[in-house]
Amino acid sequence: QINVRAFGTYTATFVFLGDETHNANMTFGTVNVIQKLTTLTTPAKTYKASAKVKKYTVTLKTKAFSSSNGKAYLAAGMKVVMKVNGKVYTGFTNAKGQVTFKITNLNKKGKYIAVVKFYSTKGYKGVCNKAKITVKKLPKLTFDTKKSAMPLSVIMPPTVAIINFMIFFIQSPFLL
């Protein structure tokens, strides 16, 4: 087994020292170590404009059994960069290959495109993906003050007294 962390072409020397029936032999060869392919999962995501911090998670993987530990996830600590709405965010993978970015500059309603990149390293090939991020505003609830208030009685079980209170009609499709 040969452990090489950096990609490139290496010269290898193969030596057989010989035994009782075979002569010793030595030969040279080249070994070409290529970068492992990576994939970057960047799902589309929708947020409320009222959220001050929007957490966005991406996953960086390699082909199963191609990493040194046999898993599809790369080692923790791989740097991933995301640019959205002119601001650059940097994060590092955890043990599962996930990076969570805390987006703070998307406070207006709209559709945004995030560009997420993993740059090549000594052993892994870089990858770049785009993600659609949507920010929605909540509908405003309006009160019609022209309509009069109407008394409403709520009847509770016999052990609880009847409570009278006033309720205003709200014009909103969500409460009808």
Secondary structure by P-SEA (a helix, b strand, c coil): ccccccbbbbbbbbbbccccccccccbbbbbbbbbbbbbbbbbbbbbbccccbbbbbbbbbcccccccccccccccbbbbbbbcccbbbbbbbccccbbbbbcccccccbbbbbbbbbcccccbbbbbbbbbbbbbbcbbbbbcccbbbbbbbbbccccccbbbbbbbbbbccccc
